[in-house]
Amino acid sequence: MRYRPSHIESKWQSKWEQSGIFAAPRALSDLKKRPKYYALDMFPYPSGAGLHVGHPEGYTATDVVARYKRMKGFNVLHAIGWDAFGLPAERAAMRENIHPAVITKRNIDNFRGQIKRLGFFYDWSREISTSDESFFHWTQWIFLKLYERNLAYLADVNVNWCPALKTVLANEEVRDGRYVETGDLVEKRLMRQWMLRITEYAERLLVDLDDLDWPESVKDMQRNWIGKSVGAELEFDIIGCAQKFCVFTTRPDTIFGATFCVIAPEHALVSQITSPEQKSAVDSYVAQASLKPEALRAELGREKTGVFTGAYALHPITREQIPIWIADYVLNTYGTGMIMAVPAHDERDFEFASKYNLPIKTVIVSTAGDELKTRDHSGTDTRVINSDFLNNLDSPAAADSVINYAVLQGFGKKRVQYRLRDWLFSRQRYWGEPFPIIYNTSGEPHPVAESDLPIGLPPIDEYRPTDDGQPPLARAGDEWRKVQLPDGSWGLREVNTMPQWAGSCWYYLRYLDPQNTTAPFGLEYEQYWMPVDLYIGGVEHAVLHLLYSRFWHKVLYDCGLVHTKEPFQKLFNQGMILAQSYQDDAGKYYYPSEVYEKDNSFFSNDTHKPLKTQIEKMSKSRYNVVNPDEVIDRYGADAMRLYELFMGPLEQVKPWQMSGVEGVYRFLHRLWRLVIDEESNNFATKLDRSTAPESAKLEKELHKTIKKVSEDIENLRFNTAIAQMMTLVNEATAADRVSVSTINKLLCLLSPFAPHICDELNERLGNAGYLLTSDWPEFDPQLVEDSTIDLVAQVNGKKRSNLSVEKDLPNSEIEKLVLADSEVKRFIDNHEIVRIIVVPNRLVNVVIKN
């Protein structure tokens, strides 16, 4: 019998499911008998397109670790669920005139089927969906906790409004003036919205990063997004105006170099300080600036624009008049919305001053008195000039002096500033969690009673906003919208919904206790399972999901509901898997099945014209998406799982190549033939079922493999672990005989990667049970040490030969071997040997007289 994955994989998937072998223990008495390991995947959004082969890479990695940890004696929690709310399902509902719940269920069923075909070690009894009432009941409950702690509030704010989708977006969802998911243009609009005070946790979110085993690049992204700055807040008087304004600066040492001030176009003071002569120009500029997204305005390399307000401020120390300009590179959402401009020592201010011919005054030089090459230089190797009482101080000392002086004179103070803004939490959508909020007749919000949760989604006739711009839930009838308040009056439910991020903020906690109907999770389960030991997912969530979930977790920590300050102890980002696209000169894309190859060039089967090829991100529009079902149909789940991890290091970007799947498929065939004779369907002739010891060479290779595979799984180096197992199979194939004991250990090692074939061969060998419940093999330390080493032989310091010698051989014996080596003899014959230098187990250098 040949190895046919289709004959065995469904069999084992059915066996595993019926046995409940993947289920983590639920009884606390059982849990406490073993150490725990919580392996987590970033759960998928179930789109209509289904999975492509890039999605299972991270899932396969966590599956290997989870299986390995189970075999090492851990209780393992490894579950899956669905990030099921969100705009894509709502848009599909509008296109197809089908309820989003129906579309979401259809997509989930497809995803579940695809994932189950890969044989992942998921505890399906813990499956969750963020759109199920049993789940979002507790999302709404957590929102009430935020509200109780004054962390959820209503505010009139300038929001990111997407006209195409008719909804508000968070700052993190907008890049270069467009919604990151769809590319639709975004504009600013003043609206009353629910906000979450994530800024209250800015310092804790920043400091606690240091204790996490995360990629430094991700931690840096969060640090930059939080954007802590330490500086001073300084107050300026405005000539002819009772109002004053404050600026925040990280460079108070440069205050004597401030030659103008800049105010953000949206600042409330603009209309109050603008002179009549400048009103027309200012109004025109403000209108233009309102159309530009903040990300574009903040770009360092963009040409600076602005307009004079006609107003002047007084320098807080010199009392000199300083002109106030409007410029869109200053943002109302950062600092105070106004800056003191020091063009000699700030790149953006310098560009602006140069363009509008404003004064530039140098106040910082190097200790040698030279102009500084970088405008923001602020170290101790500087000297302050042209600055009155600050002259000859270095920058740090000058900064302290300015703050002390400002405090003494009453125009300033030391301040810590964060770039992080409060989280805009409202969405004008239907397919999301309803807010558990009711407004009375005065428009004041009232939280619903916990006993009234969950607040379900009502049926409505359309999923788009109303004609007057109200969210879709405004279409609901009075039986849903009108609610009687405790005082007997009637109120109206909130018609905005929560963003998709709400459910993903805490879903990992629901896996701990998903059937709980009285709490989001049991505290005793949280005490046992948390924190997550390994979290694998894409780097694109660095400042979205990962920041939001850390914030919610810290709130739950303050509520006494979790015992860890952080949810995810170790984070790993898998690299993207790319695919090849094929395109003709007219820009038309072709499916791989429509393309043939000739002499390393690609042609369309229809036109026979050469096609342009490119390795790029998988995309339906480029016809290069590879469906995992097609790979499994052709090669089996085990081959696909192996190839996902064999392509290269997990963190690297890699191209998908079907020839690579073919290669690991052949490897599985070789493994099969070590056990099964394909002609007779009996055991392979070289398989020795006696208790005779293995050959020394093969036994040594086995123990080296056990050691390397164990270490590589611990360090997420899956590709090299697979390569080592391939080496062992090749050694076994070349051997005259292979013992059952060696095969049993090999199957244990390979089973986390290719579980179906391993359990099948394990059964055929007469072993009872599943490999997942077997003990992980242990290696003999003596057998993994090499008894021979490669020794470099040099003559006068130049390499002349390599010798394979016994490890720790005496120097006298080494000298004899080197002098007898034919390559060395070519260079020492007829020369006097001065001395022989031996570096044990590394090299020998024969020094001769020339």
N, C-alpha and C positions, 0 to 999 in steps of 0.2 A: 504494500500500500504506500503510495506516494504521500508526501505531506500536502494536505489540502486544507487550508485554513477554514474554508466554508463548511467543512464537515465537522470541525471540532469547536469553533469559537462560539457559535450559538448554544451548543451543548453545555459548555462551561459557564457561560453567562447565565443560563437558566439554572444550573446547579447552584451557583453562588447566590443567586437571588432567592431561591427556595430555601437554602440553608440558613439565610440571615447572617452569613459569616462576616459581612461588611458592617454590621451594626455595632456601634460602640455600646458598652454596657451602660445601663440606666440606673441600676440600683447603686446607691452610694456605697454600700458595703462591698460591692464588687469593684467599684472604681478605686477604692482606697487600697486595694491589694497590689496595685501596680502603679508605676510612674505614668504620667500622661504625656501625650504629644498631640498638639492641635495644628494640623496642616490645613491651610486655607487658600482657596483660589479666589481671585476677584471675579465675583459671579457675573455671568453674561447678561446683556440685554437681549431678549429673544426676538431678533429681527425676522422679517419675512424671508430674508435671503438665506437663513440657516447658517451653519458653521462653514468656514473654509479651513484649509489645512493649517493656517496660521494660528487659529484659536486653540487647538489642543496642545500646543507646545508646552505652555505653562501648566495645563491640567495634567499632562503626562509627567512632568517633573515632580509635581507635588504627589502624584500617585505613586511614583517610585519611592519617594522618601517615606510616604505613609506606610506602604507595604513593608519596607525595610524596618521601620520603627516597630511595626506590629510583630515582625519576626524576631526583633531584638528584645521583646518582652514588654512593650509599652501598650497601654490603652491608647488607641488612636481615634481622634475625632477628625473625620474628613467628610464633609457634607457639601451639598450643592443646592443652589436655589436660583431665583430669577429676578433680575432688576427690572420689574415688569411695567411700572408706570412710565410715562414719558410721551414726548411729542410724536415720535414716529408712528406709534399705534393710533394716535388720535388723527393724524393726517391720513393714514390708511383707512380709518373709519369714515372720514369725510369723502374719500375717493370711492370707496366700495359701498357706502351706506350700510355698514355693518357695525354693531356695537364694538368699541375697543376691547371689551372683555372677551368677546368671541374671537377677535383677531389675535389677541394675546394668548389665549388658550391654544389656538391652532399653532402659533409659533412655538410655544413652550413644548407642545407635544412633539413637534418636529425636532427641536433641539434635544429633548430628552431621548428620543429614539436614536439620534446620531451619537450622542454621548454614551449611551448604553452599549452601542456597538463596539466601542473602544475598550469595554471591560474595566472601567475605572472603579477603584475601591471607594465608592461613595456610600454613605449610610443614607439610603433613599427614604428611610422612615423619618428623616429630618428635613426633607425637601421643603423649601419655603418659596413663596412668591410675594413680592412687596405689594401687589395689587389685591391680594386676598384680604378680606375683612379681618380674618383671624390674625393677620400680621399688622395691617395698618391701624387696627384698634390700638396697638401699643406705640406706633409712631405718633398717633394723635395724643396718647397718654404722655409720651416724652415731651411733646410740644407744650402740654399743660405744665409740666415741670419747669420748662424754660420760662413760661409765662409767669409762673409763681415766683421765680427767682429774678424777675424783672430783666430777663435776658431776651425776651421777645416783646417787641413794641411796634407801634404804628408811627410812621413818619412821612411827611411830604418830602420826597427826595427826587433829585434828577436821576432818572433811571435809564438803563439801556433798553430802548424800545425797538422791537423788530417789526416793522410795518407788514412784511410779508407773512409773518406767522402770528401777528397781533398778540404778542406777549412780551413780558419783561424778561430780561436775562441778567444773570449775575455778572459782575466784572470779570470773574474767572472764565466765563463762557464766551467772552468777546476778545477777538484778536484782530488787530489792524482794521477795526471798524466793522467787522463781520462776525456773525455767529459761527463759532468754530465747527459746529456739526453740519451746517447746511451751506455756509458761505453767504447767507442773506445779509444785506446791509442793515446796520444798526444805527439808530439816532438817539439823541437825548430828549427826554420828556419828563416834565414834573408830574409825579403821581403819588398818591397815598398808598403806602405799601407796608407789609410786615417786614421787619428787620430783626436779625439776631445779633446780639452783642458779642460777636467773636472777638472784638477788640479788647474786651475785658480779660481775655485769656491770652493776649498777645505774648506777654513775657513768659508765661508758663509754656506756651507752644514753642517758644524759641529755646528756652533753657533745657527743656526735657528732650530735645533732639539729641543732645550730647550722649545720652545713655542708650540710644537705640543702635542696633546692628543693622543699619540701613546703608545703601550706597551713599557716599559722600556727595555725589552730584545731586541726589534727591534732597538730602538735607540742606544743601546750599540753595536749591531752588526754593525751599520753604523759608529759609532764612532771608533770602532776598525778597520774597513775597511779603513776609512780615515786616521787613525793612526797618529795623530798629536804628534810630539815630539819636545821639546824645548831643545836646547843644543848649542854646539859650532862646528864650522868648523875650523879645525887646519891643517896647511900645514907642510909637512915633505919633507926634502931634501933626494935625493937618491944618495948614494956614487957612483961616476964614471959615473953619468948620468946627463945631463942638465935638464931633466924633474923633476918636483916636483909632489907630489900627495897630495890630501886633504882627510881627514877623517871627518865624522860627528859623534859626540859622545854626548849622553845625560848625560855623566858622566865626564865632564872635571875635576872634583875634584880628579879623580883617575889617572891623567896623569903621575904621577911619578911611577905608578904601571904598566905602559905599558912596556912589555918585548919582544914583537914581533909585527909585523903587518901581516895582512892577506888580500890578494887580490882575487877578484872573478875570476873564470876561464875564463870568457868572457871578462874581462877588456882589453882595448886596450893597456895598458902598459905591459901586460904579455910578449909579444914577444920582447919588447924593453929592459926589465930589466933582463930577464932570462940569466944566464951564460951559456957558451958553454957546460960546464960539466953537467949541469942540464937539457939541452934542451930536450933530449930524454925522461926523466922521466916526465918533465912538459907537453910535447906534448901528451904523453900517458894519463896523468891525465885529461888534458883539453878535450880530445876526449871522455873519459868515462863520465865526468861531463855533457857534452852536451846532453847525452841521458837521464839524470835524470830530471824530472819535478821540477819546483821551489818549489811547495808545499811539495814534498818529501824532498828536500834539506833543507827546512826551519824547518822541524820537530825537536822539542827540544830533543826528546828522541833518535833520530837516532845516530848511531855510527859515530863519526867524522873521516874524512879522509882528507889527504892533502899531499903536496910535497913542498920541499924547492926550491926557485927560484935561489938560489945562490947569491941573491942581498941583500944589507943592506940599511936601512934608518938611518937617524940621528934624534935622539930624539930632538924635537924643543927647549927644555929647557936645558937638561943636555948635549946634543950633543953626547951622547953615541950611539954606533952602535947597531941597532935593526934588526934582521933577518926578511926578507919578505917571507912569505909562501903563497902558494895557497891552498884554501880550499873551497869546494862547499857549505859550510853552509853560506858563504858570497854571497849575490846576487848582481849582477850588476844593478838590477832595483831598489834597495833601497839604499838611501844615496848616497855615491860617488862610491860604488863598492869596497871600501877599508875600513879597520877598524884598529884602534890601539887596540891590544888585551891586556886586563888587567885580566889575569886568576884568580887572587885572588878575583876578585869582579864581575865576569861574568861566569855563569854556562857553557855556550858553550865553552868559551875560556879556562876555567879550564879543561874541558874534553879533549880539544885538546892539551893543554900544558902537561897534565898528560900522554897522549898517546905518545907524541913525546919528552918527557923529556926536556921541555922548562922551563925557570925560572918562578917562581911564587913569587911575591913580594907583601906582605900585606901593604896597605897604609891607610886603614880605619878600625877603631875599635870602639867599643861602648864607651860611655863616661866613663865607669868604666875601660876601657882598655882591655876588653875581645874581643876575636875573634867574629865576627858577625855570627849569625846562617844563615842568608840569604845573599847571595853574592851581591845582588843588593841594599842593604839597603842604603838609602841616606837621612835620616831624620836629624833633628837637634839634636837627641840623639846620634850623632856620633862624632868621633874625628879623625882628619887626622894625620898620622905619616909617618915617612920616606919620607917626601915630601918637604924638604927645607923650603921655605918661607910660605908654607901652614900649617906647623905643628901646631897642637892644635886648628885649626879652625874646625867648624862643616862642613858637606858636602855642604850645600847650600852656606855658606860663601866662602868656598874654590872654588866652581865652579865659583862664581862671580869673585874671585880674578884671577883665571886662564884666564877667558875671557878678563878681563881688561888688564892683562899682555900681552896676545896674541895680542890684538889690539895695545897696545903701542909698542910692538916689531915687529909688522907687519907680524905675521905668523898665525893670526886667527881672527875670529869674531863670534858674537852671531848669531844663525840661528834657524829658525823654519823649521822643516822637516815634510813631510807627507808621509805616506805609499801609499796613493792613487796614481795610475799611470794614465796617459792619456788613454782615451777609444779608443781601437782599433776598427775601425768602418767599415772596409772592409770585405766582404765575397765573396768567389769564388763560387757563386751560381747563378742560374737562377731566382728562385722564390723569388724575393725581389725587393725593390725599386731601379731602375737605378739611378746612381748619375747624377745630372744635370751638368756634367763637360765634356768639350771637350779638347783634347790635340792637340797643334799645332805640326808642323813638328820637333820642337826642344824638344818636350816632356813636354812643359810647360802647366799647367792646365788653362783653361778659363771657368768661369761659363757661363751657357746658360742664355739667356735673360728670365726674368719672363714671358714674353708674349709667350715664346715657351713651357711653362709647360702645361700639364704634359709630361714627357718623358716616353712613354709607353714601354712595353716589346715587343720585336720583336718575330715573330715565328722563331723557330730554329728546326733543325732535331733531335738533341739529347740534353739531359739535363745534361750530365756529362761533366767534363772539357775536353779540347782538348788533343790530344796525347802529345803535347809539354808543357802541364801544364797550359794553359791559361783557365780562367773561361769560363763557358758555353756561355756567351754572345759574346765571341770572334767568335762563329760560325755564328753569324748574318751576313747577306749580307751587301754590301756597301751602299745599299739604307737606311739602319738604321745607320750603323757605321760612314759613311763619312758625315761630316757636314761642310758647308761653314762658316768661321768665318767672323766677321765684316770687317776685312781688305781685304777680298776677297780670302784669302788662305783657304786651306782645312785642316780639322783636323779629329781626330777620337774620338768617344765617349768612355768614361770610361766603361770598361767591368766588373768591380767588381760591386756588389750590396750592399745595406745597410743591416745591420743585422735585424733580426725579431724585436728587441727591438725598432727600430726607430718608428714604428707606435704606439706602446704602450706607448711611451714617452708623447704623447699629445692627445690621443684619447678622453679623458674625456672632452677636450675643443671642439671637433667637435660635441659632443652631444648637445652643447648649440645652435648650428645654422647649422645643417647638410646639408641644401639645399643651403647654400651660395655658389655662383659661383665666387664671386669677392674677397673673403678673406677666411681664414681658419675658422673664426667666427666673428660675429659682436661684436664690443667693448661694445656696450650697453648691450648685453646679458651676456657678461663676467662680466660686472660691477654688474649685478643683481644676477647671479647664483653662482659665485665663492666666496669662495673656496668650495670644496666638503665637505659636513657636516659629512658624514659617508662613509667610504671606508672599505669594508670587502673582505678579500682574504687570501690566504695561506702565511705562514711565509717564505716559500721558496723563495719569491721574495724580501726579506729584503735588499740585497745588489745588486740586479740586477735591475729589473723594478723600484722599489721605489727610488733607488739612481739616476738612469738615468733620470726618469721623473722629479725629483726635480731639477736636473741640467738644463734640457731643459726649465722648467718653469721659473727658475731664469734668463736664457738668454732672454726669452720672456718678462719677467719683465723689464729687462734692455733695451729692444727694445720698451718699452711703450705699449706692446700689452696685458698685464694682469696687474691687480692692486694689486694682492696679491703676497707676496714673496714665499709662499708655496702653493702647489695645494690641499693637503689633510689634513684637520684640524684634523679629528679624524680617526684613523685606528684601525681596530679590526681583529685579526687573528682567524679564526675558526679552530677547531681541526680536525684532520683526522678521517674519518670513516673507521674502519677496517672490515674485513670479515673473516669467518672461511674457511680454506682450508682442504681438505681431501686427504690423500696420503697413498699408500700402501708401503710395505717393499721394493718394487722394485723402488720406487721413482715416480710412476705414480700418477697423480692428477685426481680427479673425480669431475664432476659437482654435486651440491647438489641434483639434480634430480636423480642421479645415486647412491645415498646413502640412506640407511635406518637406523633407530635408534632402538636399543633394549637394555633395561636396562642401559640407559645412555652411551652405547657404539655405535660406528658408524661402519657400514659394507658396503662393495660394493655389489650392487645387483647382480653383475656378479660372484664374487668369494666367497662371504659370509665370507671373512676374515676381522678381525678387521682392521680399518684404523686409522692412526695417524692423529690427528686434531691439528690445530694451528690457533690462531687469528693473522692475519697479514694484510699488505697492500693489497688492491684489485689489482689483476693482471690477465691479460688474460692467462698468462703462468701457473698460479696456479688454473685456472678454478673457481675462487671465486668471480668474478665480478657479482654484482647484478644490473640488468638493471631496471631503473625506470619504463619503459613501462610495465614490468611484474608486478611490485608492483601496478601500477595504474590499470591495467586490473583486478587485483584480489581485491584490497581494495579501489581504488579511489585515486584521487589526494589529497583530503583533508586529508585523513588518512596518506598519505605519508608525506605531509607538516607538519602535527602535529608531527609525529614520528621523523622527521628530527630534530626538536627542543626540543622534550620531552626526548630524549635519555640521556641528561645530559647537564651540562653547555656548552655553545657554544664553548668555547676555549679549551675544553678537547678532548683528543683522546677517541673514543668510538667504541665499536663493534656493527655492524649491526645485529639485530635479528628479524626475521620475526614474532616471537611471540609477539614482542613489537608493531609491526604494527597492529597485530590482536587486541591488547589491546586498542589502540586509536580508532580502527574501531568500537569496541563495545561501546566506549564512545559516538561516533557520533550516533550510534543506539539509545542510551538512550536519547540523545538530541532530536532526531527525534520523539521518542515516547512521549516526553513531549508535543508535538504539534499535532501529527498525530496519530489517532487510526489506527493501521495497518490492522485491520480486516475490518472496515467500510470505511476507507479512509476519514473519517470525522475528526473533531478536537478531540483531546484526551478529555476524560470525565473530567479530573481534571483541564483542561485549563479553567479558568474563564475569560470570555470576557467582564464582567461587569467592572464598575469603582470602585468596592469595594476595599478597601485597602488590601495590602498584609499582611500576618501574620508577627508579629514583628520579629520573629526569621529569617524568610526567607528574609525579607527586610534588616535586619542587615547584613546577609551573602552576599546579593547582593552588598551593599555599600562597604563592606570590599573587595569584589572581584574587584569592579571598581577601588578602590584605589590601590590594589596590582598589578593588571594587568597594570594599567597606569605606575606605578613606575617601574615595571619589564621590560616593553618595553623600557622605557627611558634608563634603565641600561643594556639592552641586556640580561636579565635573563629570557629567554623565557620558560625554563623548569618549573620554579616555577610559572610563570603566568598560564601555561596550567594546572598545578596541582591544582591551586586555582579555576580555572573554572570547573575542574572535581568535586571539592568539592561542588561547588554551584549546579551543575547538580544533584549530589547525594542528596543534601538537598532538591532540588525541587522535585526529584523523590519520596522522602520519605514523602513529604508534602501532605495534603489532597487536597489542591487546589493551583494552581499557576496562577497568574494574567498575562494577555497579556503584561502588562507594564513591568513586570520582564523579560519575554521572549524577548521582544523587546530590552531591555538593554543588556541582555545576548548575543543576536545575534550580537549586535554592538561590544561587547568586543571580541567575538570569530571570527568575520568576517576577521580580518587581517590574522588569522592563517588558517581558513577553510572557504574561501569566498563562495564556491559553495553552500554548504548545507545551509549556513546562508542566502544567497540571495534567495534560493528556499523557505525556511521556512518563510522568511520575505514577499515574494510574496503571499504565501498561507494564511498568516495572513491578507491579504488585504492591505498591505502597498505599496504605490507607490514608484517607483524609486529604486535606488541601495543603499546598506548600505554604500558604499564608499563615497557617497555624504551626508550621515547623519552626525549629530553632535556626537562627542564622549561623552559618558555619564559622568556626574559629580557626585561625591559622596558627601553625607552629612557628614561633619566632626563629628557631634554628634553621628551619627549612626555607625561610625567605631571604636568608643571608646568602650571598653568592660566595662560593668557595674559591672561585677564580676571579682575577681582575685583569683588566687591560693595562699593561705597563708601557709607558712611552720610553723609547730608547733614544738618547741623544748622543751626538758626537760634537764636542765643543759647543754645546748649547743649541745645536740644530737637530730637529727631529729627523731620525733616519729609519725608525722601524717601530712597530707595535708588537708586543709579546703578550700572550695569554699565559699567566702564571698563577700558581696557588697563592691565595691570600695569606699574608703574614709570613711569607717564605723568608728564611734567614738571608741576610745580605750576601754572605759568601756564595750561597746557591744562586742568587739572582745574578751576581757578577759572572758566574760561569755561563749561565744561559745567555746573557747579553753578549759576551765575548764570542760565543759560538754562533750567534745569529748571522746568517749569510749577508743581510743588508748592512749590519754594523761592520762586519769584517771587511767589506769593500772600502770603508773609509779609515779603518785603523791599521790595515796591513802595511807593513814597512814603516810604521810610525811608532815612536816611543810613547808608551802610555804613562802620563804623569800621575794621574790619580783617577779613581772612580767614585763618583758621588751618588749615593742611593737615597732617594726620598721614599720612605716605605709606602708601598701600595699606590705610588703615583708615577715616579719616573726614575730613570738612571741616566746620568750624564758621564760619558767617558771623555776625559780631558787628555788630548794628545799633543805632542810637540810637532809643530809644522816644519 
